[in-house]
Structure formats: structure tokens, C-alpha cells
Amino acid sequence: MEEIPLWYHLAVFFVLGACVGSFYNVIVYRMPRGISLINPPSHCPLCKKHIPLYYNLPIIGWLILRGKSACCKQPISIIYPIGESLCGLLGALALYAATGFTTNFTAPVQSWEVWADALALFWLLLGIYPVSAVDFKYKLIPDSISVGGIVAGLVISFIPGGMTPVESIVGAVAAGGGLYLLGWVATKVLNKAAMGFGDVKLLAGFGAIMGVTRAVEVLVVASILGILIMVPYAKISERRAAKKAAGKQATQGGASKSQVQNDDESEEGAGQIPFGPFLAVAAPFMYLWGDALKEFYLKFVVGE
């Protein structure tokens, strides 16, 4: 039997990634609106007509239709094929990174450990898209990604060469439970909600895939990234809010109390950045380069 070369598997992972990206487009659109992911089937959001399966093919469907719906000839956003293409590339990157970025594309993939790493990275890399898209806009994390990560981690743990099922379960419970406890304590101390439960479930999924130690490292790196971005963003938002409030002061004399309160609440939320995207970005980074980052820290920062 002829051995299958790496380049063929990379092509398959690209196609799988594009298909998953197409499904993630559905999640990003439907989940925040409370629409079932299954029913109704794919339909035009404008005229509500059913979309045939062959028009739903990732990337190809958009090209066949030339960027316009077949039913009402309205433009279809180019965001859809771009998102599917990026997810396809991330899918291929997952396998390529799991091989150690080899340059021998004709060699077969024979190690079970490589396949376990490839599937784990596939889930982690592609999860960045729906987590960031939904959490940034709606402050929500899809359960299909967070809870799905726990299921994916358990399934992957049965592949020889990676984590064991027991390590996966312990990772999920310890990582999710630890973050929940941390959020509970912070909520009591600050007297306001300090951690969303979606973040807890997301980190639990990472614990199931990566183990508790690596999940804690993801939390630390995500926190550092969050501070580096959130602090200057909050300062900029405060200045914009102050200027906006000063400009509205003269015109709010005739506004009702409820209108003023709604404006204040929207301005307060505008300066907030959700934590989920930072976790999602840190997870594949730490899965790939966590050991190298730890060695760098111990050598150049601690001096060991």
C-alpha cells in the first residue's frame, strides 16, 4: 500500500478547516441572535429562501455565485469566503506545526503523537475566530467552542502519544474550577462581576486539551496580553467618553432621565474588552511554544 505524503494531508486539513470555518460563520451569525444552529436550514437572510447545498460549499460557492445570492441577487459579504479561507489555512497550519514545520512534504505522517497534536492545534487555532468575533461584539462565548473544547480534549486524549483521558478530565476540572474560584473571590473583593462563566468553560476546554499546567500558563499569558491592550484602550475610551459627554452636556437638558442613563451605560460598556479573545489567542501559542517561552523566562529573566 502506497504511503500518503504530507502535502496530501495538508490539503485535506485545508478543506476541513474551510468547512469548519463555514460552520463558524453560522455560529457567529446565529448564536448571538438566539437562532438554532440546525433549524431552520441554511437560507438567505434577506428573502429567506432555502440555499441549496452546492451553493454552500466553502469558498467555491461564493466564487460560483460571483458574490451575489442566487435567489435575490443581493451582494454576499466577502467576509464569508475570507473567513473560510483563513480557517482553511489555519487548519493546514495545525498539521504543519505538529510536524515541527518540516520541509519534507513528500514524507508520510506516521506518528500518533503528531496526529494528536495536529487535532489539538486544529481545534485551538480555528477556535480563535468564533470566540473573538462573538465575544468582542456580544460579550458571549459560544458553548459549541467552550464546552465543545472539553469534549474535543477527551476524544483526542484517546489517541496514543498525547495526554491520557484521566489527565484530560483533571485538566478540565482543575483549570475551569480554579478560574471559577478566582473569579468568585475577585467578585466578592471588587463587589462586581469579575469573570464571565464563558471564560471559565473556555479555559476548562483548554485544560482538557492541554492539561492543567499548560492551561494555567495560557491564563497567565492571556492576562499579560489583556493588561497590555486593555489599559491603554481604557485610557483612550475614557478620554473619548469625556469629550463626548462635554459635547452632549448642552443638549441633554431636554433629554429624559432614562435616555441619559442608557447613554452612560453604553459609554461604560464601550471601554470594555472581553477576556475570551486573549485566552483564545494565547492557547495555541502556548501549546506550540510554551516550553520555549518557559526556558527563555528562566534563562534571561530569572537567571537560571
PyMOL commands that set and color helices and strands:
alter all, ss='L'
color gray80, all
select helices_A, chain A and resi 6-33+53-55+60-65+79-98+112-138+143-156+165-190+197-210+212-248+252-254+257-270+276-302
alter helices_A, ss='H'
color red, helices_A
deselect
rebuild
show_as cartoon
